[in-house]
Amino acid sequence: MEMFEKFNKEKKYILKMVVLGDVGVGKSNIIRRIIGQDFQELEATVGVEFTFVDIDDIDPDKPENKISIQIWDTSGAERYRAITTSHIRNADGAYLVYDVTNQSSFDNIDFWLEMINKATDDVVIYLIGNKADLTVEDSNRRKISKQQAIYFSKLRHLQGFGECSALKNVNIKETFESFYHTLYKKNKDKLKTKTNIKLDQLKELEKKHSNQNKECCS
């Protein structure tokens, strides 16, 4: 219950974002950079994991408004699709991540976008092209141009686009700042309702986890 006491004490509002994309595009390391951690060579994410990013200075006109963005790191593996779909529900924002050197990861963005549209609505979505560092010394490695990605974003009515490098920590912070300001602006009149929904979800997850531990121990 420490988590819920923390939010009640600090009076933080919660907004939820999910990070989606194919296996190997760098979703987990983008999140690591967002929360101030170093890049690591990681195994593919198993199932779904989440973390929080606190932002206390989101609104100069309403300094009392402090938000905590709940970031869900999802697996791109097919066997976890059902789990991923369930955790997209009630998301307020999303990163759709592809690898700028991998054409199929970009082609599959429509699949992930459709998954979002089936699970929830009214979501702030940013298209994120990762691994831009791989194209600096060898431009032939690039498969998707910035112009192509921007055109795609506009065609699909996405709210933003950013090209970055999780390895070199380039344009991660700037893109995320743009994202969370857009996310806040869209939801600032619904923060209390949104937060209550997220806390109910967390309570359900905690209860489920507790029951699983009891079954394991018994």
Beta strands, then each sheet from edge to edge (+ up, - down):
strand 1: 12-21
strand 2: 48-55
strand 3: 66-74
strand 4: 93-99
strand 5: 124-130
strand 6: 160-163
sheet 1: 2+ 3- 1- 4- 5- 6-
end
